[in-house]
Amino acid sequence: MDQTRAAGNLIQPREWRWTAAVAAAAFLLLSPGIFWGLPFGKTVVGADRILAGDVPYRDFWTMYAPGQFYLCAALFRVLGRELWIQAAAVVLIRALTAGALYRLTRRLEAPRPVAICVSLLFVSSQWTTAPEVNSYAPALLFLLIAIERVIAYLQDDHRPSLLIAGALLGLAAWFKHDIAAYVGLAMTLTFCTARRAAREAQAAPCLSPLSAITRLAGAAAVVFLPAAAFIAWNAGGAAWHNLFVFPATDFRAVRAESYAPLLPDWDVLGRWAADWRNLYLARAAVRHLGTWILCNAPQYVFVVGLGVLLTRWRSFHSARRAVVVLLLALLPPFWLAAHVQQNTHPYSMAVFSLCLGVVAWGALARAARARRLLRGSLLAVAAIYAVGLTSEAGVQVYRMAHDSPGGRYLDLPCTRGVRVAEEDYNVYQPIVDFIRRHVPQEERIYVGLRRHDATVITNMRFYYLTQRRNCCRYDELHPGVTDRTDVQREIIAAIEEHGVRCVVLWDFGWAESVLEEIKARNAAGVAGAGSTLLDEYIAANFESLAEYGEYILMWRKDSPRPPAPPPF
């Protein structure tokens, strides 16, 4: 199929029907997770704060772009404050992403069955229980459509597509400014090479690099700058520090993840092989193997793709050269970012790698001699990639299937229709009932950790389940932030200012030796980290009422003590 014909087919009603069908299939595939489990709470709590009049960065600490909080707040304002509403919105966004990926791969001349398989494979990797509005899902949707529009420009010189792509880049930056910048840089590099490629091939002229970049950046600025101005006006220096300074400095010291080596850790796989019935070892092995594949596969794709581009530069059509340059240019910045944190970046690299695979699949249609062998090799690589992409989703599916028979409905205002595992029910229901009964609506609470000097993770669910606000700016307790002496003084001052009587602490069961190692690492990387000030204050001013699993329910010592809740 030539590029003009491929582009023309995309506007046909039949292609739009197939796009809708792929999106609908993706929605059905992801929907079972909507009504199972409780979301982490980062976005839900942020949305509650916005609805109460708070502004991100100024009134509550976060290192994430503001779009996810305002989107969730809008959903709650318009449709009601139910967890399943925002969960269904996430599933819908991911389903639309599947449709966008289908259209992108079709524009890259993928046969329809290949495009459908690629789209549904990727969206399967996003399967999860208790989905929560986040920064990645909306940003990826906008970026995939923007990439498809830029390719439309490269293939048929459709110049309005640049304005559409720029506007979508601006929207993506509302949610995840870093990856929007990566994609914008890759597009810039592509425009610089596209003009030269067109001249060498004596193809139809395209815009100069400066003109193309100006159109793209101008449209992005029109969309992005109003939101940026609002945040800058209201949050100023706090926004700059949280969004740019902290991720580039202290975050790297406390949360940088080691990149997967060229060979998997055979010890992890060997321990499972020696005790293959052990579900804990099985999950660890599957997750390790999945991460190893997701981190390593893009490296080989990039090297092979770059080699093919350089050796066959003159045999490629000018538009095809530009498309391959774009897809290759997208990989390095995400690869570098994945060396700091591997939560979403390997999945972005997977999208671009799969798109390069689609281009290779189409190119092999013209290589009659080795087509069968090469396509077989490509399918083998895709199968390995599929294992990496779906490993974490497989663990999520297994856990839901395992826990579902004993699942129970939480009897709380915002959890209508949502079931949780019995062990979670036995923690959240009694603690939330107690707080709602003994802490008035306008009174603040604090949810923290047994050891704030070795901060690892936090649980924000109690805030949105009880509908009681946090007394301080720090809903998410982040290493390098809330383990610092100055921040702990701020939290203590907030507890005193608001007369907090009820505190919930999480003792998540890690060995003391591990926590000491974390404390030492964070203290070495961030000035003032490793402080015990807040732990000492809580021990001196609060006493335990009851313990449920890993959670300690505490009450202020100098306040009349309510009856301890019964065991659950």
Long-range contacts (C-beta under 8 A, 24 or more apart in sequence): 1-109, 1-362, 3-109, 3-155, 3-156, 3-317, 3-319, 3-320, 4-155, 4-156, 6-106, 6-107, 6-108, 6-109, 6-155, 7-107, 7-152, 7-155, 7-156, 9-106, 10-103, 10-106, 10-107, 15-103, 15-106, 18-102, 18-112, 18-116, 19-99, 19-102, 19-103, 20-99, 22-98, 22-99, 22-102, 22-116, 22-119, 22-120, 23-95, 23-96, 23-98, 23-99, 23-102, 24-95, 25-98, 25-120, 26-94, 26-95, 26-97, 26-98, 26-99, 26-119, 26-120, 26-123, 27-91, 27-92, 27-95, 29-120, 29-123, 29-124, 29-127, 30-91, 30-94, 30-95, 30-123, 30-126, 30-127, 30-131, 31-88, 31-91, 32-400, 33-87, 33-91, 33-127, 33-128, 33-129, 33-130, 33-131, 33-396, 33-400, 34-84, 34-87, 34-88, 34-91, 34-131, 35-84, 35-87, 35-417, 35-418, 35-419, 36-129, 36-130, 36-400, 36-404, 36-407, 36-418, 36-419, 36-420, 37-129, 37-130, 37-400, 37-418, 37-419, 37-420, 37-421, 37-424, 38-83, 38-130, 38-410, 38-415, 38-418, 38-420, 38-424, 38-428, 38-461, 38-465, 39-83, 39-86, 39-87, 39-130, 39-131, 39-132, 39-461, 40-130, 40-132, 40-460, 40-461, 41-132, 41-459, 41-460, 41-461, 41-463, 41-464, 41-475, 42-132, 42-134, 42-460, 42-475, 42-476, 43-68, 43-69, 43-72, 43-86, 43-132, 43-133, 43-134, 44-72, 44-83, 44-86, 44-132, 44-133, 44-460, 44-464, 45-460, 45-463, 45-464, 45-470, 45-475, 46-72, 46-73, 46-475, 47-72, 47-73, 47-75, 47-76, 47-86, 47-133, 48-73, 48-76, 48-81, 48-463, 48-464, 48-467, 48-469, 49-469, 49-475, 51-76, 51-77, 52-469, 55-231, 55-234, 55-235, 56-231, 56-235, 56-239, 57-231, 57-235, 57-238, 57-239, 57-242, 57-243, 58-234, 58-235, 58-236, 58-238, 58-239, 59-473, 60-470, 60-473, 60-474, 60-475, 61-242, 61-473, 61-474, 61-475, 61-476, 61-478, 61-481, 62-242, 62-476, 63-242, 63-243, 63-246, 63-247, 63-251, 63-478, 64-135, 64-176, 65-135, 65-173, 65-174, 65-175, 65-176, 65-177, 65-243, 66-174, 66-227, 66-231, 67-135, 67-138, 67-139, 67-174, 67-175, 67-176, 67-227, 68-133, 68-134, 68-135, 68-138, 68-175, 71-133, 71-138, 71-175, 72-133, 75-133, 81-413, 81-414, 82-414, 82-415, 82-416, 82-417, 83-130, 83-414, 83-415, 83-418, 84-416, 84-417, 84-418, 86-132, 86-133, 87-130, 87-131, 87-132, 89-133, 90-131, 90-132, 90-133, 90-134, 90-137, 91-131, 93-137, 93-138, 93-141, 94-123, 94-126, 94-131, 94-137, 95-123, 96-141, 97-122, 97-123, 97-126, 97-137, 97-140, 97-141, 97-144, 98-122, 98-123, 100-141, 100-144, 100-145, 100-148, 101-144, 101-351, 103-148, 104-144, 104-147, 104-148, 104-151, 104-355, 105-354, 105-355, 105-358, 107-148, 107-151, 107-152, 107-155, 108-151, 108-323, 108-355, 108-358, 108-359, 108-362, 109-358, 109-359, 109-362, 110-358, 110-361, 110-362, 111-361, 114-358, 114-361, 115-358, 118-354, 118-357, 118-358, 121-354, 121-386, 121-389, 121-390, 122-347, 122-350, 122-351, 122-354, 122-389, 124-389, 124-390, 124-393, 125-347, 125-350, 125-389, 125-390, 125-392, 125-393, 126-347, 126-393, 127-390, 127-393, 127-396, 127-397, 128-393, 128-396, 129-396, 129-399, 129-400, 135-175, 135-176, 136-175, 136-176, 136-179, 136-343, 136-344, 138-171, 138-172, 138-174, 138-175, 139-172, 139-173, 139-175, 139-176, 139-179, 139-180, 140-172, 140-179, 140-348, 140-351, 142-168, 142-169, 142-171, 142-172, 142-175, 143-168, 143-169, 143-172, 143-179, 143-180, 143-183, 144-351, 146-172, 146-183, 147-183, 147-187, 147-326, 147-330, 150-187, 150-190, 150-216, 150-326, 151-323, 151-326, 153-206, 153-212, 154-190, 154-194, 154-206, 154-319, 154-322, 154-323, 154-326, 155-319, 155-323, 157-204, 157-205, 157-206, 159-207, 159-215, 162-207, 162-212, 162-215, 162-216, 162-219, 163-215, 163-216, 163-218, 163-219, 164-219, 165-216, 165-219, 166-215, 166-216, 166-217, 166-218, 166-219, 166-220, 166-222, 166-223, 167-219, 167-220, 167-222, 167-223, 169-216, 169-219, 169-220, 169-223, 169-224, 170-219, 170-220, 170-221, 170-222, 170-223, 170-224, 170-225, 171-223, 171-224, 173-220, 173-224, 174-224, 174-227, 177-243, 178-247, 178-337, 179-334, 179-337, 179-344, 179-345, 179-348, 180-220, 182-330, 182-333, 182-334, 182-337, 183-330, 184-216, 184-217, 184-220, 185-329, 185-333, 186-326, 186-329, 186-330, 186-333, 187-216, 187-326, 188-213, 188-216, 189-325, 189-326, 189-329, 190-322, 190-325, 190-326, 190-329, 191-216, 193-321, 193-322, 193-325, 194-318, 194-319, 194-321, 194-322, 194-325, 197-318, 197-321, 197-322, 198-318, 200-314, 200-318, 201-317, 201-318, 203-317, 203-318, 203-319, 246-480, 246-481, 250-480, 250-481, 250-525, 250-526, 251-340, 251-480, 252-340, 253-480, 253-522, 253-524, 253-525, 253-526, 254-479, 254-480, 254-521, 254-522, 254-525, 254-526, 254-529, 255-340, 255-341, 255-479, 255-480, 256-339, 256-340, 256-341, 257-339, 257-340, 257-341, 257-342, 259-295, 259-338, 259-339, 259-342, 260-291, 260-292, 260-294, 260-295, 260-296, 261-292, 262-296, 264-288, 264-289, 264-292, 265-292, 283-395, 286-391, 286-394, 286-395, 287-391, 287-392, 287-395, 289-387, 289-388, 289-391, 290-387, 290-388, 290-389, 290-390, 290-391, 290-392, 291-342, 291-346, 291-388, 291-391, 292-388, 293-384, 293-385, 293-387, 293-388, 293-389, 293-391, 294-342, 294-346, 294-347, 294-349, 294-350, 294-388, 294-389, 295-338, 295-342, 295-346, 297-349, 297-350, 297-353, 297-381, 297-384, 297-385, 297-388, 298-331, 298-334, 298-335, 298-346, 298-349, 298-350, 298-352, 298-353, 299-335, 301-331, 301-353, 301-356, 301-357, 302-328, 302-331, 302-332, 302-335, 305-356, 305-360, 308-360, 320-359, 323-359, 324-356, 324-359, 327-352, 327-355, 327-356, 327-359, 328-356, 347-389, 350-385, 350-388, 350-389, 353-385, 354-382, 354-385, 357-381, 357-382, 410-465, 412-465, 413-467, 414-464, 414-465, 414-467, 415-465, 423-549, 426-548, 426-549, 426-568, 427-548, 427-549, 427-550, 427-551, 428-461, 428-462, 428-465, 429-568, 430-546, 430-548, 430-565, 430-566, 430-568, 431-462, 431-504, 431-548, 431-551, 431-553, 431-565, 432-462, 432-465, 432-466, 433-565, 434-545, 434-546, 434-553, 434-562, 434-565, 435-462, 435-466, 435-468, 435-502, 435-504, 436-466, 436-467, 436-468, 438-502, 438-562, 439-466, 439-468, 439-501, 439-502, 441-467, 441-468, 443-468, 443-498, 443-499, 443-500, 443-501, 444-468, 444-469, 444-470, 444-471, 444-494, 444-498, 444-499, 444-500, 445-469, 445-470, 445-471, 445-500, 445-502, 445-503, 445-504, 446-470, 446-471, 446-472, 446-491, 446-495, 446-500, 446-502, 446-503, 446-504, 447-503, 447-504, 447-505, 447-506, 448-477, 448-503, 448-504, 448-505, 448-506, 448-534, 448-538, 449-477, 449-505, 449-506, 449-507, 449-508, 450-505, 450-506, 450-507, 450-535, 450-552, 451-507, 451-515, 451-535, 452-477, 452-482, 452-483, 452-488, 452-531, 452-532, 452-534, 452-535, 453-483, 453-519, 453-530, 453-531, 453-532, 453-535, 454-483, 454-515, 454-516, 454-518, 454-519, 454-522, 454-530, 455-479, 455-481, 455-482, 455-483, 455-522, 456-508, 456-510, 456-515, 456-518, 457-508, 458-506, 459-506, 459-551, 462-504, 471-495, 471-497, 471-498, 471-500, 479-518, 479-522, 479-529, 480-522, 480-525, 480-526, 480-529, 482-534, 483-519, 483-522, 483-526, 483-529, 483-530, 483-531, 484-526, 484-527, 484-528, 484-529, 484-531, 485-528, 485-531, 485-533, 486-528, 488-531, 488-533, 488-534, 488-537, 489-533, 491-534, 492-533, 492-534, 492-537, 495-537, 500-556, 501-555, 501-556, 501-559, 502-553, 502-554, 502-555, 502-556, 503-538, 503-542, 503-554, 503-555, 503-556, 504-551, 504-552, 504-553, 504-554, 505-538, 505-551, 505-552, 505-554, 506-550, 506-551, 506-552, 507-550, 507-551, 507-552, 508-550, 509-550
